[in-house]
Amino acid sequence: MSTAGVWIAIGATAVGCYLVKLLGLLVPAGALERPLVRRLAALLPVALLAALTAQQTFGGEGGALVADARAGGLAAAAVALVLRAPFLVVVAAAVLVTAGLRALG
Amino acid sequence: MPERNQTTQSALPAGVRPAGEGTPPTASPAADRGGDDRAVIRDALGVGVAVGLSGLAFGVTSAGAGLSLAQTCALSLLVFTGSSQFALVGALAAGGGPLTAAAGAFFLGTRNAFYGLRLSSLLRLPRAVRPAAAHLVIDETSLVALAQRDRRAARIGFTVTGITLYLLWNLTTLLGALGAAALGDTAAWGLDAAGPAVFLALLAPMLRTVAERATAGLAVLLGLGLLPVLPAGVPVLVAALAAPLVLLVRGLRAKGPDGGEGR
């Protein structure tokens, strides 16, 4: 990706994310409080985070699906989450196991 | 409310839990105000420090994804909502177009509008302050503010968490990006696993109800299934449709013979 393209992405994200933050503080209460809208707002991050986790774990070159060292790292992170480890320990587990598997492979 | 605090609770990031757990203010309302203020400030600093450190992971991931130091720092300074930042650099690294990548990050950030809505009635900020305060409306500041008993405590909690987190998040982003540059090939160090691990840690506490688990499962299937056939960055946007689809199915089921409100 070109440098300009990255800056466009950064600018668009910054403006978009700021405007939704401001929107919440400015609109009259009740406008976003409809039950359907609230449920959708609660489920949308679930869908996005699940898809992103899967894609960044199993996505390879050109959209191919691969199971490599990252899958082992994510399995370690999942175990850490089940053991209620703190956030940074979860991330560290994924990184260390991925690095370890690559060193062995 | 059939689903109490759904938006707030399900967006609770894992990073907040260690600091937030068991730390709601317990002093009696009659206790002296100085002591109350100190308790709120202590809670706010704890959350701010714990989550601010995860900026290290972002700095490393962003640099590993090929973004420059200036680009990485600009994201933390200007976007300042962690999951959107991770999503954006991940999508760019995968070869997504700028606007497609920004769209995924934007959709992740929409939940902040709902925090803002609840904060605006809680904090009653003067209009002149709102544009600046809006930048600090994120998971952690909202959760700290909403956990307080009165407006004064909520305002203190929001402000202290927001400023602590903003300073630390940006400082640790810078350190992470510099560290990644010193490491060279970040993939050899397993650092490409940091991004998905962050997403998993954010996702885990959201998977409580059947609807949430069904949404996650469907999103994984759509996200992976479409990865080989659609341009980079687009599959995740299609996978977001899992949320309205699950709500639709649930709504149809709820409209049974008795027309009862289903879960």
Interface residues (C-beta under 8 A of the other chain):
Chain A: M1 T3 G5 V6 W7 I8 A9 I10 A12 T13 A14 G16 C17 Y18 V20 K21 L22 L23 G24 L25 L26 V27 A29 A31 L32 E33 P35 L36 R38 R39 L40 A41 A42 L43 L44 P45 V46 A47 L48 L49 A50 A51 L52 T53 A54 Q55 Q56 T57 F58 G59 G63 A64 L65 A69 R70 G73 L74 A77 A78 L81 P86 F87 L88 V90 V91 A93 A94 V95 L96 V97 T98 A99 G100 L101 R102
Chain B: P2 E3 Q6 T7 S10 A11 P13 A14 G15 R17 P18 A50 V51 L53 S54 A57 G66 L67 S68 Q71 A74 L75 L78 V79 F80 T81 S83 S84 Q85 F86 A87 L88 G90 L92 A94 G95 G97 P98 L99 A101 A102 G104 A105 F106 F107 L108 G109 T110 R111 N112 A113 F114 Y115 G116 L117 R118 L119 S120 S121 L125 R130 P131 A133 A134 H135 V137 I138 A187 A188 W189 G190 L191 D192 A193 A194 G195 P196 A197 V198 F199 L200 A201 L202 L203 A204 M206 L207 A211 E212 T215 A216 G217 L218 A219 V220 L222 G223 L224 L227 P228 V229 L230 A232 P235 V236 A239 A240 L241 A242 A243 P244 V246 L247
